[in-house]
């Protein structure tokens, strides 16, 4: 199911993307904040449902693109993690 995969994986690598077009309802992190894989970073509302976006890996928030109440296109990068050192 693409919606479940989007909510569970929330992107890959360094980018956390919106699973579909919707409205950003919540941003739970700040730039510079350390996060662990699976931490909730944001919530997007689409099709009358809330879709939590989670960290795909451990890392540090590098950038936030969007704010609560803003519209977002499906696939748009909402949160970027600093590049993985591996």
Phi and psi in radians as a Rosetta constraint file:
Dihedral C 1 N 2 CA 2 C 2 CIRCULARHARMONIC -1.096 0.35
Dihedral N 2 CA 2 C 2 N 3 CIRCULARHARMONIC -0.562 0.35
Dihedral C 2 N 3 CA 3 C 3 CIRCULARHARMONIC -1.213 0.35
Dihedral N 3 CA 3 C 3 N 4 CIRCULARHARMONIC -0.726 0.35
Dihedral C 3 N 4 CA 4 C 4 CIRCULARHARMONIC -1.160 0.35
Dihedral N 4 CA 4 C 4 N 5 CIRCULARHARMONIC -0.739 0.35
Dihedral C 4 N 5 CA 5 C 5 CIRCULARHARMONIC -1.090 0.35
Dihedral N 5 CA 5 C 5 N 6 CIRCULARHARMONIC -0.730 0.35
Dihedral C 5 N 6 CA 6 C 6 CIRCULARHARMONIC -1.102 0.35
Dihedral N 6 CA 6 C 6 N 7 CIRCULARHARMONIC -0.710 0.35
Dihedral C 6 N 7 CA 7 C 7 CIRCULARHARMONIC -1.238 0.35
Dihedral N 7 CA 7 C 7 N 8 CIRCULARHARMONIC -0.707 0.35
Dihedral C 7 N 8 CA 8 C 8 CIRCULARHARMONIC -1.325 0.35
Dihedral N 8 CA 8 C 8 N 9 CIRCULARHARMONIC -0.728 0.35
Dihedral C 8 N 9 CA 9 C 9 CIRCULARHARMONIC -1.641 0.35
Dihedral N 9 CA 9 C 9 N 10 CIRCULARHARMONIC -0.556 0.35
Dihedral C 9 N 10 CA 10 C 10 CIRCULARHARMONIC 0.940 0.35
Dihedral N 10 CA 10 C 10 N 11 CIRCULARHARMONIC 0.476 0.35
Dihedral C 10 N 11 CA 11 C 11 CIRCULARHARMONIC 2.051 0.35
Dihedral N 11 CA 11 C 11 N 12 CIRCULARHARMONIC -3.008 0.35
Dihedral C 11 N 12 CA 12 C 12 CIRCULARHARMONIC -2.532 0.35
Dihedral N 12 CA 12 C 12 N 13 CIRCULARHARMONIC 2.746 0.35
Dihedral C 12 N 13 CA 13 C 13 CIRCULARHARMONIC 1.104 0.35
Dihedral N 13 CA 13 C 13 N 14 CIRCULARHARMONIC -2.039 0.35
Dihedral C 13 N 14 CA 14 C 14 CIRCULARHARMONIC -1.747 0.35
Dihedral N 14 CA 14 C 14 N 15 CIRCULARHARMONIC -0.094 0.35
Dihedral C 14 N 15 CA 15 C 15 CIRCULARHARMONIC -2.045 0.35
Dihedral N 15 CA 15 C 15 N 16 CIRCULARHARMONIC 2.402 0.35
Dihedral C 15 N 16 CA 16 C 16 CIRCULARHARMONIC -1.945 0.35
Dihedral N 16 CA 16 C 16 N 17 CIRCULARHARMONIC 2.078 0.35
Dihedral C 16 N 17 CA 17 C 17 CIRCULARHARMONIC -1.990 0.35
Dihedral N 17 CA 17 C 17 N 18 CIRCULARHARMONIC 2.737 0.35
Dihedral C 17 N 18 CA 18 C 18 CIRCULARHARMONIC -1.251 0.35
Dihedral N 18 CA 18 C 18 N 19 CIRCULARHARMONIC 2.313 0.35
Dihedral C 18 N 19 CA 19 C 19 CIRCULARHARMONIC -1.240 0.35
Dihedral N 19 CA 19 C 19 N 20 CIRCULARHARMONIC -0.398 0.35
Dihedral C 19 N 20 CA 20 C 20 CIRCULARHARMONIC -2.852 0.35
Dihedral N 20 CA 20 C 20 N 21 CIRCULARHARMONIC 2.976 0.35
Dihedral C 20 N 21 CA 21 C 21 CIRCULARHARMONIC -1.103 0.35
Dihedral N 21 CA 21 C 21 N 22 CIRCULARHARMONIC 2.342 0.35
Dihedral C 21 N 22 CA 22 C 22 CIRCULARHARMONIC -3.040 0.35
Dihedral N 22 CA 22 C 22 N 23 CIRCULARHARMONIC -2.764 0.35
Dihedral C 22 N 23 CA 23 C 23 CIRCULARHARMONIC -2.083 0.35
Dihedral N 23 CA 23 C 23 N 24 CIRCULARHARMONIC 2.311 0.35
Dihedral C 23 N 24 CA 24 C 24 CIRCULARHARMONIC -1.246 0.35
Dihedral N 24 CA 24 C 24 N 25 CIRCULARHARMONIC 2.107 0.35
Dihedral C 24 N 25 CA 25 C 25 CIRCULARHARMONIC -1.754 0.35
Dihedral N 25 CA 25 C 25 N 26 CIRCULARHARMONIC -0.489 0.35
Dihedral C 25 N 26 CA 26 C 26 CIRCULARHARMONIC -2.722 0.35
Dihedral N 26 CA 26 C 26 N 27 CIRCULARHARMONIC 2.387 0.35
Dihedral C 26 N 27 CA 27 C 27 CIRCULARHARMONIC -2.074 0.35
Dihedral N 27 CA 27 C 27 N 28 CIRCULARHARMONIC 2.076 0.35
Dihedral C 27 N 28 CA 28 C 28 CIRCULARHARMONIC -1.686 0.35
Dihedral N 28 CA 28 C 28 N 29 CIRCULARHARMONIC 0.008 0.35
Dihedral C 28 N 29 CA 29 C 29 CIRCULARHARMONIC -2.278 0.35
Dihedral N 29 CA 29 C 29 N 30 CIRCULARHARMONIC 2.932 0.35
Dihedral C 29 N 30 CA 30 C 30 CIRCULARHARMONIC -2.181 0.35
Dihedral N 30 CA 30 C 30 N 31 CIRCULARHARMONIC 2.725 0.35
Dihedral C 30 N 31 CA 31 C 31 CIRCULARHARMONIC -1.037 0.35
Dihedral N 31 CA 31 C 31 N 32 CIRCULARHARMONIC 2.353 0.35
Dihedral C 31 N 32 CA 32 C 32 CIRCULARHARMONIC 1.606 0.35
Dihedral N 32 CA 32 C 32 N 33 CIRCULARHARMONIC -0.149 0.35
Dihedral C 32 N 33 CA 33 C 33 CIRCULARHARMONIC -1.345 0.35
Dihedral N 33 CA 33 C 33 N 34 CIRCULARHARMONIC 2.379 0.35
Dihedral C 33 N 34 CA 34 C 34 CIRCULARHARMONIC -1.400 0.35
Dihedral N 34 CA 34 C 34 N 35 CIRCULARHARMONIC 2.415 0.35
Dihedral C 34 N 35 CA 35 C 35 CIRCULARHARMONIC -2.304 0.35
Dihedral N 35 CA 35 C 35 N 36 CIRCULARHARMONIC 2.766 0.35
Dihedral C 35 N 36 CA 36 C 36 CIRCULARHARMONIC -1.955 0.35
Dihedral N 36 CA 36 C 36 N 37 CIRCULARHARMONIC 2.690 0.35
Dihedral C 36 N 37 CA 37 C 37 CIRCULARHARMONIC -0.918 0.35
Dihedral N 37 CA 37 C 37 N 38 CIRCULARHARMONIC 2.282 0.35
Dihedral C 37 N 38 CA 38 C 38 CIRCULARHARMONIC 1.630 0.35
Dihedral N 38 CA 38 C 38 N 39 CIRCULARHARMONIC -0.221 0.35
Dihedral C 38 N 39 CA 39 C 39 CIRCULARHARMONIC -1.095 0.35
Dihedral N 39 CA 39 C 39 N 40 CIRCULARHARMONIC 2.430 0.35
Dihedral C 39 N 40 CA 40 C 40 CIRCULARHARMONIC -1.287 0.35
Dihedral N 40 CA 40 C 40 N 41 CIRCULARHARMONIC 2.235 0.35
Dihedral C 40 N 41 CA 41 C 41 CIRCULARHARMONIC -1.853 0.35
Dihedral N 41 CA 41 C 41 N 42 CIRCULARHARMONIC -0.617 0.35
Dihedral C 41 N 42 CA 42 C 42 CIRCULARHARMONIC -2.782 0.35
Dihedral N 42 CA 42 C 42 N 43 CIRCULARHARMONIC 2.941 0.35
Dihedral C 42 N 43 CA 43 C 43 CIRCULARHARMONIC -2.316 0.35
Dihedral N 43 CA 43 C 43 N 44 CIRCULARHARMONIC 2.274 0.35
Dihedral C 43 N 44 CA 44 C 44 CIRCULARHARMONIC -1.986 0.35
Dihedral N 44 CA 44 C 44 N 45 CIRCULARHARMONIC 2.314 0.35
Dihedral C 44 N 45 CA 45 C 45 CIRCULARHARMONIC -1.715 0.35
Dihedral N 45 CA 45 C 45 N 46 CIRCULARHARMONIC 2.216 0.35
Dihedral C 45 N 46 CA 46 C 46 CIRCULARHARMONIC -2.629 0.35
Dihedral N 46 CA 46 C 46 N 47 CIRCULARHARMONIC 2.443 0.35
Dihedral C 46 N 47 CA 47 C 47 CIRCULARHARMONIC 0.952 0.35
Dihedral N 47 CA 47 C 47 N 48 CIRCULARHARMONIC 0.697 0.35
Dihedral C 47 N 48 CA 48 C 48 CIRCULARHARMONIC 1.083 0.35
Dihedral N 48 CA 48 C 48 N 49 CIRCULARHARMONIC 0.415 0.35
Dihedral C 48 N 49 CA 49 C 49 CIRCULARHARMONIC -2.290 0.35
Dihedral N 49 CA 49 C 49 N 50 CIRCULARHARMONIC 2.623 0.35
Dihedral C 49 N 50 CA 50 C 50 CIRCULARHARMONIC -1.650 0.35
Dihedral N 50 CA 50 C 50 N 51 CIRCULARHARMONIC 2.327 0.35
Dihedral C 50 N 51 CA 51 C 51 CIRCULARHARMONIC -2.059 0.35
Dihedral N 51 CA 51 C 51 N 52 CIRCULARHARMONIC 1.864 0.35
Dihedral C 51 N 52 CA 52 C 52 CIRCULARHARMONIC -1.268 0.35
Dihedral N 52 CA 52 C 52 N 53 CIRCULARHARMONIC 2.430 0.35
Dihedral C 52 N 53 CA 53 C 53 CIRCULARHARMONIC -1.908 0.35
Dihedral N 53 CA 53 C 53 N 54 CIRCULARHARMONIC 2.202 0.35
Dihedral C 53 N 54 CA 54 C 54 CIRCULARHARMONIC -2.018 0.35
Dihedral N 54 CA 54 C 54 N 55 CIRCULARHARMONIC 2.802 0.35
Dihedral C 54 N 55 CA 55 C 55 CIRCULARHARMONIC -1.186 0.35
Dihedral N 55 CA 55 C 55 N 56 CIRCULARHARMONIC 2.246 0.35
Dihedral C 55 N 56 CA 56 C 56 CIRCULARHARMONIC -1.328 0.35
Dihedral N 56 CA 56 C 56 N 57 CIRCULARHARMONIC -0.300 0.35
Dihedral C 56 N 57 CA 57 C 57 CIRCULARHARMONIC -2.811 0.35
Dihedral N 57 CA 57 C 57 N 58 CIRCULARHARMONIC 2.957 0.35
Dihedral C 57 N 58 CA 58 C 58 CIRCULARHARMONIC -1.173 0.35
Dihedral N 58 CA 58 C 58 N 59 CIRCULARHARMONIC 2.525 0.35
Dihedral C 58 N 59 CA 59 C 59 CIRCULARHARMONIC 3.024 0.35
Dihedral N 59 CA 59 C 59 N 60 CIRCULARHARMONIC -2.897 0.35
Dihedral C 59 N 60 CA 60 C 60 CIRCULARHARMONIC -2.177 0.35
Dihedral N 60 CA 60 C 60 N 61 CIRCULARHARMONIC 2.390 0.35
Dihedral C 60 N 61 CA 61 C 61 CIRCULARHARMONIC -1.200 0.35
Dihedral N 61 CA 61 C 61 N 62 CIRCULARHARMONIC 2.136 0.35
Dihedral C 61 N 62 CA 62 C 62 CIRCULARHARMONIC -1.671 0.35
Dihedral N 62 CA 62 C 62 N 63 CIRCULARHARMONIC -0.630 0.35
Dihedral C 62 N 63 CA 63 C 63 CIRCULARHARMONIC -2.766 0.35
Dihedral N 63 CA 63 C 63 N 64 CIRCULARHARMONIC 2.635 0.35
Dihedral C 63 N 64 CA 64 C 64 CIRCULARHARMONIC -2.170 0.35
Dihedral N 64 CA 64 C 64 N 65 CIRCULARHARMONIC 2.167 0.35
Dihedral C 64 N 65 CA 65 C 65 CIRCULARHARMONIC -1.993 0.35
Dihedral N 65 CA 65 C 65 N 66 CIRCULARHARMONIC 1.630 0.35
Dihedral C 65 N 66 CA 66 C 66 CIRCULARHARMONIC 2.310 0.35
Dihedral N 66 CA 66 C 66 N 67 CIRCULARHARMONIC 2.848 0.35
Dihedral C 66 N 67 CA 67 C 67 CIRCULARHARMONIC -2.584 0.35
Dihedral N 67 CA 67 C 67 N 68 CIRCULARHARMONIC 2.766 0.35
Dihedral C 67 N 68 CA 68 C 68 CIRCULARHARMONIC -0.926 0.35
Dihedral N 68 CA 68 C 68 N 69 CIRCULARHARMONIC 2.329 0.35
Dihedral C 68 N 69 CA 69 C 69 CIRCULARHARMONIC 1.657 0.35
Dihedral N 69 CA 69 C 69 N 70 CIRCULARHARMONIC -0.214 0.35
Dihedral C 69 N 70 CA 70 C 70 CIRCULARHARMONIC -1.495 0.35
Dihedral N 70 CA 70 C 70 N 71 CIRCULARHARMONIC 2.591 0.35
Dihedral C 70 N 71 CA 71 C 71 CIRCULARHARMONIC -1.387 0.35
Dihedral N 71 CA 71 C 71 N 72 CIRCULARHARMONIC 2.581 0.35
Dihedral C 71 N 72 CA 72 C 72 CIRCULARHARMONIC -2.437 0.35
Dihedral N 72 CA 72 C 72 N 73 CIRCULARHARMONIC 2.460 0.35
Dihedral C 72 N 73 CA 73 C 73 CIRCULARHARMONIC -1.475 0.35
Dihedral N 73 CA 73 C 73 N 74 CIRCULARHARMONIC 2.604 0.35
Dihedral C 73 N 74 CA 74 C 74 CIRCULARHARMONIC -1.022 0.35
Dihedral N 74 CA 74 C 74 N 75 CIRCULARHARMONIC 2.332 0.35
Dihedral C 74 N 75 CA 75 C 75 CIRCULARHARMONIC 1.531 0.35
Dihedral N 75 CA 75 C 75 N 76 CIRCULARHARMONIC -0.137 0.35
Dihedral C 75 N 76 CA 76 C 76 CIRCULARHARMONIC -1.215 0.35
Dihedral N 76 CA 76 C 76 N 77 CIRCULARHARMONIC 2.449 0.35
Dihedral C 76 N 77 CA 77 C 77 CIRCULARHARMONIC -1.297 0.35
Dihedral N 77 CA 77 C 77 N 78 CIRCULARHARMONIC 2.131 0.35
Dihedral C 77 N 78 CA 78 C 78 CIRCULARHARMONIC -1.719 0.35
Dihedral N 78 CA 78 C 78 N 79 CIRCULARHARMONIC -0.668 0.35
Dihedral C 78 N 79 CA 79 C 79 CIRCULARHARMONIC -2.415 0.35
Dihedral N 79 CA 79 C 79 N 80 CIRCULARHARMONIC 2.372 0.35
Dihedral C 79 N 80 CA 80 C 80 CIRCULARHARMONIC -2.018 0.35
Dihedral N 80 CA 80 C 80 N 81 CIRCULARHARMONIC 2.405 0.35
Dihedral C 80 N 81 CA 81 C 81 CIRCULARHARMONIC -1.676 0.35
Dihedral N 81 CA 81 C 81 N 82 CIRCULARHARMONIC 2.654 0.35
Dihedral C 81 N 82 CA 82 C 82 CIRCULARHARMONIC -1.068 0.35
Dihedral N 82 CA 82 C 82 N 83 CIRCULARHARMONIC 2.557 0.35
Dihedral C 82 N 83 CA 83 C 83 CIRCULARHARMONIC -0.958 0.35
Dihedral N 83 CA 83 C 83 N 84 CIRCULARHARMONIC 2.495 0.35
Dihedral C 83 N 84 CA 84 C 84 CIRCULARHARMONIC -1.180 0.35
Dihedral N 84 CA 84 C 84 N 85 CIRCULARHARMONIC 2.383 0.35
Dihedral C 84 N 85 CA 85 C 85 CIRCULARHARMONIC -1.347 0.35
Dihedral N 85 CA 85 C 85 N 86 CIRCULARHARMONIC -0.203 0.35
